[in-house]
Amino acid sequence: MKFNRLCLAVAILGLGLAPVVATAHKESDSYLTLRTDPTNDHVLQGRWDIALRDLAFVLPIDANHNGGITWGEVKAHRGAIERYALSSLTIKGDGLTCATHPTGQKISHHTDGAYNVLFFKAVCDKVIPSKLTIVYGLFRDVDPYHRGIVTIHAKGETSGAVLGPHNAVTTLNIRDPNRWRQFKTFVMDGIWHIWTGMDHLLFIISLLLPAVLIRRRKDDGDNWPGGGLLAGGGGTMTMARARVHYYWAAVPTWWPAFIDVIKVISAFTLSHSVTVTLAVLGIVSVPSRLVESAIALSVIAAAANNLYPIVRQRVWLIAFAFGFVHGLGFASALSGLQLPPLSMAASLGGFNIGVELGQEAIVLGVMPIAFLLRYTRFYRVWVLRWGSLLIVLIASLWLFQRAFGIPVPGVGAILPG
C-alpha cells in the first residue's frame, strides 16, 4: 500500500512537471546557406530551410487544423512566410545592410520532417565585401532554444556558424575564415546542446545517481547458508530458502564513486563520438523519429536500472551501449553543415569538445552533492528511488509521443510532433 501511494504521488508530480520537462526532442533548427552569385559580384544567393512544424507554430499555415501541411497551404501563405522569415534576418557587408528579396519557395524533406525552402537574394551596395555580419532573429520570441546553422560560400572559401537567441550575431571574414573563432562557436554550441537537451541530461543523471552507493545483498532468515530450518509435518525438519533482498549502502570513500563516474562518462563519450562523426559525414543516416524514440527508451532503461538493478557492477556498459544512439541525436545539431574538410574538422571537433565540457559541468554539479548526501535516507529514497521513478514516467511520455506521433493531452503543444 505504501508503495502504491508512492507511485501515485510520483505520477501526480510527474504530470505537473511535464510541461516544464517535456521539451526534450529534436531541436528547432533552420539551415541558412549563402553563396556569391557568379554573374553579379554585388549579390549573394540565399537558401533557407525552415521546418514547417516551426512555421505552423507562428503562422496559420495549417488552415484546416488537421495536423498536416500541404503544398497548397504553403503556397497560400507564401507571402506571410517570406515576410516573417526575412524580417528576422539582417545581412551586412562591411557594415552596410544588404537588401533581401525573396525569389522562390519549395518543400524539402529532412530526417525530422518537411521543411519550407525559402530562396532569396541579398543585394549589397558594394562588391561582395570581405566581412559579412549576420544578425539572426528567427523564432526569437517563441523558442529560446531555436538555432540557425549558417554556411557561407564566398570567394572560394567556406565558413560556418551556429546562431540563436543566446548568440544572435556573427561576423565572418569570407576572404580569410577564422577557424579558431569557428571552433569556439561550435564548442559553445556543444555545451548549449547538452545543457538544453533534457533527455541527454536525464540519461546522464540517471547513471550518476547510484555512483555514490553500493548494491549489497541482505538475506531474511536464519544464519544458515542459503536458508533456515523450519519444523515440518511429523516432526521432521525441512530446509526453506531465504528470500534475497538488496539494499543501497553508501560508498565509504570518494575513490570508488570517482572510478565509476570516469568509466560511465568515458564510455558514453567514446560511443557517442563515433556516431556523431559517422552521421555528420553522411556515412550513417537514421530517421529522426527512430533516433528520438530510442533516446527516450535509453532514459527509461537507465532510470529503471536504479529501481530494479539488472546491470549492477558495470553500469558503464549502459552508457556505452546507448551512447551510440545519443550520438545520432547529437549529430542532428550539425546535420545541415556543408563544409570542406578543414572547416568540418574544426566544427565537428569543437562541437564534440563542447558536449564533453557540458557533461563534465553536469558531473561537477551533481557528484559533490550526491557524495555529501549518500548516507541519508533522503538521498536513497527521495532522490534515487523517487527521482528515478519520476524520470521513468517523463521518458515514457517522450517515448509514447515520439514513437506514435500522438500528442499527450495537456502537453501536446510542447511535446514533439
JOURSUL-V889377 format. One record per helix or strand. SS is the DSSP state (hx for helix, st for strand). FROM is the first residue (numbers start at 1). TO is the last residue. Records with the same first field share a line. If there is no record, write none. Layout:
SS->FROM-TO + FROM-TO
This chain:
hx->2-21 + 52-58 + 71-76 + 78-86 + 179-196 + 198-212 + 233-235 + 254-280 + 288-307 + 316-331 + 341-373 + 377-404
st->29-36 + 43-51 + 89-93 + 96-110 + 113-123 + 131-136 + 147-154 + 157-164 + 167-167 + 169-173 + 213-219 + 227-231 + 237-241 + 244-250
